[in-house]
Amino acid sequence: MKTVCTAWVLVVALLIANSAGAAGKKKDGGKKESGIAYFQTIDHRLKPVTLTEDQKSKLDALKKEYEPKLKDAYAKQNVLTPDQKKAGEEAKKAAKAAGKKGKDMGIAVTEAVKKTDDQKKQEKEARKQLGSLEKELRDKVSGLLTPDQKAQIDAAKPKKGDKPAKVKKSDKPAKDAKPVEPAKDAAAK
């Protein structure tokens, strides 16, 4: 179980490193992205509501305030040495070539990286700091919303136990299938 948890921590750290690499890129509208993955989560959660201009400006101010704090917290999670990173990347490639996915790939990468106890401790502390920062920001964003907006967000959340509908292979169109034309009415002739 400890190995599995460590594998998931490594996967999350790699995802965070990838999202931090996106810092400074421009979106379609020309706005500069911050590279903070948690901001995307907040924006996604706020999709069901329309924010006032005042709320938008306060949200932007919160993002500016928390951006350096979150970047610092993300950076502290990156405890791997260059050699460990290289070993992890090589193990990932080898596992992928061997057909491993998900948990099995994570275990292979974790075993190759071989974190020290000190690195594990640093990573744990950094995750704790990041979690508290995210909670603090989430609470402040929630404080900007009206009760109606909060209700709209709650209504848009999937209910516990609801699972998205799975698409069966038989329901998926074949790759070479042609689109079906609608049937013509006999009256149209």
C-alpha positions in Angstrom: 0.0 0.0 0.0 2.9 2.4 0.8 4.4 1.7 -2.6 1.1 2.5 -4.3 0.7 5.8 -2.4 4.2 6.7 -3.3 3.6 5.9 -6.9 0.5 8.2 -7.0 2.5 11.0 -5.3 5.1 10.7 -8.0 2.5 10.7 -10.8 0.9 13.9 -9.2 4.3 15.5 -8.9 5.0 14.8 -12.6 1.6 16.3 -13.5 2.3 19.3 -11.4 5.8 19.7 -13.0 4.1 19.5 -16.4 1.5 22.1 -15.5 4.2 24.4 -14.1 6.0 24.1 -17.4 3.0 25.6 -19.1 3.5 28.9 -17.1 3.6 31.9 -19.3 1.9 30.4 -22.3 -0.8 32.4 -23.9 -4.4 31.2 -24.1 -6.5 31.6 -27.3 -7.7 35.0 -26.2 -4.2 36.3 -25.8 -4.3 36.3 -22.0 -1.3 34.9 -20.2 -1.8 31.7 -18.3 -0.4 31.6 -14.8 0.5 27.9 -15.0 -1.2 27.2 -11.6 -3.3 24.0 -12.1 -5.5 24.8 -9.1 -6.7 28.0 -10.8 -8.1 25.9 -13.6 -10.0 23.8 -11.0 -11.5 27.0 -9.5 -12.5 28.3 -12.9 -14.1 24.9 -13.7 -16.1 25.0 -10.4 -17.3 28.5 -11.1 -18.5 27.7 -14.6 -22.2 27.3 -13.6 -22.4 30.9 -12.3 -22.1 34.3 -13.8 -19.7 36.5 -11.8 -20.2 40.2 -11.4 -17.4 42.5 -12.6 -16.6 43.2 -8.9 -16.4 39.4 -8.2 -14.2 38.9 -11.3 -11.8 41.6 -10.2 -11.6 40.2 -6.6 -11.1 36.7 -8.0 -8.2 38.0 -10.2 -6.7 39.8 -7.1 -6.9 36.5 -5.2 -5.2 34.7 -8.0 -2.4 37.3 -8.1 -2.0 37.0 -4.4 -1.9 33.2 -4.3 0.1 32.6 -7.5 3.6 33.0 -6.0 2.5 31.1 -2.9 1.2 28.1 -4.9 4.2 28.1 -7.3 6.5 27.9 -4.3 4.4 25.1 -2.8 4.5 23.2 -6.1 8.2 23.7 -6.4 8.8 22.3 -2.9 7.1 19.1 -4.0 9.7 18.6 -6.6 12.3 16.7 -4.4 13.8 14.5 -7.1 17.4 14.8 -8.2 18.2 15.0 -11.9 19.4 11.4 -11.8 16.2 10.3 -10.1 14.1 12.2 -12.7 16.0 10.5 -15.5 15.6 7.1 -13.9 11.8 7.8 -13.5 11.5 8.8 -17.1 13.3 5.8 -18.4 11.3 3.5 -16.2 8.1 5.1 -17.5 9.2 4.5 -21.1 10.1 0.9 -20.3 6.8 0.3 -18.5 4.9 1.8 -21.3 6.7 -0.3 -23.9 5.9 -3.4 -21.7 2.2 -2.5 -21.9 1.9 -1.4 -18.3 -0.6 1.3 -17.4 -1.9 3.2 -14.3 -1.0 1.7 -11.0 1.5 -0.8 -12.5 3.3 2.0 -14.3 3.4 4.1 -11.2 4.9 1.3 -9.2 7.6 0.7 -11.8 8.5 4.4 -11.8 8.5 4.6 -8.0 10.8 1.6 -7.7 13.2 3.2 -10.2 13.3 6.6 -8.5 14.2 5.3 -5.0 13.4 8.4 -2.9 15.3 8.8 0.3 13.4 9.1 3.6 14.3 12.8 3.7 12.8 13.3 0.3 9.6 11.5 1.3 9.4 13.7 4.4 10.0 16.9 2.4 7.4 15.9 -0.2 4.8 15.1 2.6 5.3 18.5 4.2 5.1 20.2 0.8 1.8 18.4 0.1 0.4 19.5 3.4 1.4 23.1 2.8 -0.1 23.0 -0.7 -3.4 21.5 0.7 -3.7 24.2 3.3 -3.1 26.9 0.7 -5.7 25.5 -1.6 -8.2 25.3 1.2 -7.5 28.8 2.2 -8.0 30.0 -1.4 -11.1 27.9 -1.9 -12.6 29.5 1.3 -11.8 33.0 0.1 -13.3 32.3 -3.3 -16.4 30.9 -1.7 -16.7 34.1 0.4 -17.0 36.1 -2.8 -20.1 34.2 -3.9 -23.7 35.0 -3.1 -25.9 32.2 -1.5 -27.7 31.8 -4.9 -24.4 31.3 -6.7 -23.3 28.8 -4.1 -26.6 26.9 -4.6 -26.0 27.0 -8.4 -22.6 25.4 -8.0 -23.9 22.8 -5.6 -26.7 21.9 -8.0 -24.2 21.5 -10.9 -22.0 19.1 -8.9 -22.6 15.4 -9.7 -24.4 13.7 -6.9 -22.4 11.2 -4.8 -22.7 7.8 -6.3 -23.7 9.1 -9.7 -21.3 7.8 -12.3 -21.0 9.1 -15.8 -22.6 6.9 -18.4 -20.1 4.4 -19.9 -20.0 4.0 -23.6 -20.0 0.4 -24.6 -17.7 -0.6 -27.5 -20.8 -1.7 -29.4 -22.2 1.9 -29.0 -19.2 3.5 -30.5 -19.1 4.0 -34.3 -16.5 2.0 -36.2 -13.5 4.0 -37.3 -14.4 3.5 -40.9 -18.2 4.0 -40.5 -19.8 6.6 -42.6 -22.4 9.0 -41.1 -25.9 7.9 -41.6 -28.1 10.3 -43.5 -31.6 11.0 -42.0 -34.5 9.1 -43.6 -36.5 11.2 -46.1 -40.2 11.6 -45.6 -42.4 10.0 -48.2 -44.4 13.2 -48.3 -41.2 15.2 -49.3 -41.0 13.3 -52.6 
